[in-house]
Amino acid sequence: QVQLVESGGGLVQAGGSLRLSCAASGRTFSSYTMGWFRQAPGKEREFVAAIRWSGGTTYDADSVKGRFTISRDYAKNTVYLQMNSLKPEDTAVYFCAAGRVLVVTPERYEYWGQGTQVTVSS
């Protein structure tokens, strides 16, 4: 199994930046796609970005393209989400997830972290 722990959330003003981290552990996580999702109150869980652990292929949601960057660090077994030019509409709980393929559907991801709150003030 894969275990994921997110960190790095917080309160930031619009236009500011945050860097989220997802520490991963498990037997075969190196063969997985690692994704970031977010969920605001009353809304469905939304895809943000994903990266293949091996090879580094990435895909970003249109809503964050050009502002957010996903990356991974093999040595630290960690996936990052660098969030720049934050907007109030980015406010949500951000979740790290692991799945077998690079897809945007949360139901296709097998393992999830507990989430970290990101709040962007106007």
KEKE-3310 file (N, C-alpha, C; in steps of 0.2 Angstrom, whole numbers, plus 5000, padded with zeros to 4 digits):
npx = (5004:5001:5006:5002:5006:5001:5007:5011:5001:4991:4987:4986:4989:4980:4988:5000:5011:5012:5020:5016:5018:5020:5023:5028:5026:5028:5026:5027:5026:5033:5030:5018:5006:5006:4995:4987:4973:4959:4947:4933:4922:4906:4908:4913:4927:4941:4952:4969:4983:4995:5008:5019:5028:5040:5049:5042:5032:5019:5003:4992:4978:4967:4963:4974:4985:5000:5002:5003:5015:5019:5030:5043:5053:5065:5074:5069:5057:5045:5032:5028:5019:5020:5013:5009:5004:4992:4974:4958:4949:4956:4956:4954:4953:4968:4972:4983:4986:4988:4989:4986:4987:4989:4977:4962:4952:4945:4941:4948:4960:4969:4975:4975:4980:4978:4974:4977:4974:4972:4970:4966:4966:4957)
npy = (4994:5012:5026:5043:5059:5075:5092:5110:5119:5134:5151:5164:5180:5186:5184:5179:5166:5148:5132:5116:5100:5082:5069:5053:5035:5017:5001:5000:5013:5020:5017:5023:5036:5052:5063:5080:5086:5096:5102:5112:5120:5113:5109:5098:5086:5092:5090:5095:5094:5082:5070:5058:5046:5040:5046:5058:5064:5077:5085:5098:5106:5117:5128:5131:5131:5138:5144:5135:5122:5106:5094:5082:5073:5062:5057:5062:5056:5063:5073:5089:5104:5119:5134:5148:5166:5166:5165:5170:5160:5149:5144:5130:5113:5104:5089:5075:5062:5045:5035:5022:5027:5042:5052:5063:5061:5059:5047:5037:5036:5028:5029:5041:5056:5065:5078:5096:5112:5126:5143:5158:5175:5190)
npz = (5000:4998:5008:5012:5016:5018:5019:5023:5020:5023:5027:5016:5007:4992:4977:4983:4988:4990:4996:4994:5002:4999:5007:5004:5006:5004:4996:4982:4976:4967:4954:4952:4948:4954:4962:4964:4972:4975:4987:4990:5002:5000:4987:4973:4974:4965:4952:4951:4948:4941:4942:4934:4944:4940:4926:4925:4919:4917:4921:4921:4928:4919:4926:4935:4927:4923:4935:4945:4949:4948:4956:4959:4972:4972:4982:4994:4994:4990:4984:4977:4977:4970:4972:4965:4963:4969:4971:4978:4974:4974:4987:4997:5004:5001:4993:4992:4981:4975:4961:4948:4935:4925:4927:4928:4936:4952:4957:4951:4958:4971:4984:4997:5005:5021:5019:5017:5023:5012:5012:5004:5005:5000)
capx = (5000:5005:5004:5003:5005:5002:5009:5012:4995:4991:4984:4990:4985:4979:4995:5005:5013:5013:5022:5013:5022:5016:5027:5025:5029:5025:5030:5027:5023:5037:5026:5012:5005:5005:4991:4985:4966:4957:4939:4931:4915:4900:4910:4916:4934:4943:4959:4974:4989:4998:5015:5021:5034:5045:5048:5041:5026:5015:4997:4989:4971:4967:4962:4980:4990:5004:5002:5005:5020:5020:5037:5044:5060:5066:5078:5064:5050:5040:5029:5027:5015:5022:5007:5010:4999:4986:4968:4953:4945:4960:4954:4951:4958:4971:4974:4988:4983:4992:4985:4990:4987:4988:4970:4960:4946:4948:4939:4953:4966:4968:4977:4974:4982:4972:4973:4980:4970:4974:4966:4968:4962:4957)
capy = (5000:5018:5031:5049:5064:5082:5098:5116:5123:5140:5157:5169:5185:5185:5185:5176:5159:5142:5126:5110:5094:5076:5063:5046:5029:5011:4996:5001:5020:5023:5015:5027:5043:5056:5069:5084:5088:5101:5102:5118:5118:5112:5108:5091:5086:5094:5089:5101:5093:5076:5068:5051:5046:5038:5049:5065:5067:5081:5087:5103:5108:5123:5133:5132:5131:5144:5147:5130:5118:5100:5091:5076:5073:5055:5056:5063:5052:5068:5077:5096:5108:5126:5138:5155:5170:5163:5168:5168:5154:5143:5142:5123:5108:5101:5082:5071:5055:5040:5030:5018:5030:5049:5054:5069:5058:5057:5040:5033:5036:5022:5031:5048:5059:5068:5085:5102:5118:5132:5149:5164:5181:5195)
capz = (5000:4998:5013:5010:5021:5016:5023:5019:5019:5027:5025:5012:5003:4985:4974:4986:4986:4995:4993:4998:5001:5000:5009:5001:5007:5002:4993:4975:4974:4962:4948:4952:4946:4960:4960:4969:4971:4980:4988:4993:5005:4995:4980:4972:4973:4959:4950:4951:4944:4943:4939:4935:4948:4935:4920:4927:4914:4921:4918:4925:4926:4916:4931:4938:4922:4923:4941:4950:4947:4952:4955:4964:4974:4973:4988:4999:4993:4991:4979:4979:4973:4971:4971:4964:4960:4972:4970:4983:4972:4976:4994:4998:5006:4996:4995:4988:4980:4971:4957:4943:4928:4925:4925:4932:4940:4959:4959:4949:4963:4976:4990:4998:5011:5025:5016:5021:5021:5009:5012:5001:5007:4995)
cpx = (5004:5002:5006:5001:5006:5004:5010:5007:4995:4987:4988:4986:4985:4986:5001:5007:5013:5016:5020:5018:5018:5022:5024:5029:5025:5029:5031:5025:5027:5034:5020:5012:5003:5001:4989:4978:4964:4949:4938:4924:4910:4902:4913:4923:4936:4951:4963:4980:4991:5004:5016:5028:5040:5044:5046:5035:5021:5009:4994:4982:4972:4966:4968:4986:4994:5005:5005:5010:5020:5027:5038:5052:5061:5069:5074:5058:5044:5038:5027:5022:5016:5016:5009:5004:4992:4980:4963:4950:4950:4959:4951:4956:4961:4974:4979:4985:4988:4987:4989:4991:4986:4981:4968:4954:4948:4946:4944:4960:4964:4970:4977:4977:4976:4970:4976:4976:4974:4969:4969:4964:4962:4959)
cpy = (5006:5023:5038:5054:5071:5087:5104:5121:5129:5145:5162:5174:5183:5187:5182:5169:5154:5136:5120:5104:5088:5071:5057:5040:5023:5007:4997:5008:5022:5021:5019:5034:5047:5062:5073:5086:5093:5101:5108:5116:5118:5111:5101:5092:5087:5093:5095:5100:5086:5075:5061:5051:5045:5042:5056:5068:5071:5083:5092:5105:5115:5129:5135:5133:5138:5147:5141:5125:5112:5097:5085:5076:5065:5053:5057:5059:5057:5071:5084:5099:5115:5130:5145:5159:5167:5167:5166:5161:5148:5140:5135:5119:5104:5094:5079:5064:5051:5036:5027:5022:5038:5051:5060:5067:5056:5049:5035:5032:5032:5025:5039:5050:5062:5075:5090:5108:5124:5138:5155:5170:5186:5201)
cpz = (5000:5004:5011:5015:5018:5021:5019:5018:5024:5024:5022:5008:4996:4982:4977:4984:4992:4992:4997:4996:5003:5001:5008:5004:5005:4998:4985:4972:4968:4955:4947:4949:4953:4958:4966:4967:4976:4981:4992:4996:5000:4988:4979:4972:4966:4958:4949:4946:4946:4939:4940:4939:4944:4928:4921:4923:4919:4917:4923:4923:4923:4921:4935:4933:4922:4929:4946:4946:4951:4951:4960:4966:4976:4980:4994:4999:4993:4985:4981:4974:4974:4968:4971:4962:4963:4972:4976:4981:4973:4983:4994:5002:5001:4998:4990:4987:4975:4967:4952:4936:4929:4922:4929:4936:4946:4960:4956:4953:4969:4983:4991:5005:5015:5023:5020:5018:5018:5009:5009:5002:5001:4998)
residu = (GLN:VAL:GLN:LEU:VAL:GLU:SER:GLY:GLY:GLY:LEU:VAL:GLN:ALA:GLY:GLY:SER:LEU:ARG:LEU:SER:CYS:ALA:ALA:SER:GLY:ARG:THR:PHE:SER:SER:TYR:THR:MET:GLY:TRP:PHE:ARG:GLN:ALA:PRO:GLY:LYS:GLU:ARG:GLU:PHE:VAL:ALA:ALA:ILE:ARG:TRP:SER:GLY:GLY:THR:THR:TYR:ASP:ALA:ASP:SER:VAL:LYS:GLY:ARG:PHE:THR:ILE:SER:ARG:ASP:TYR:ALA:LYS:ASN:THR:VAL:TYR:LEU:GLN:MET:ASN:SER:LEU:LYS:PRO:GLU:ASP:THR:ALA:VAL:TYR:PHE:CYS:ALA:ALA:GLY:ARG:VAL:LEU:VAL:VAL:THR:PRO:GLU:ARG:TYR:GLU:TYR:TRP:GLY:GLN:GLY:THR:GLN:VAL:THR:VAL:SER:SER)
# end
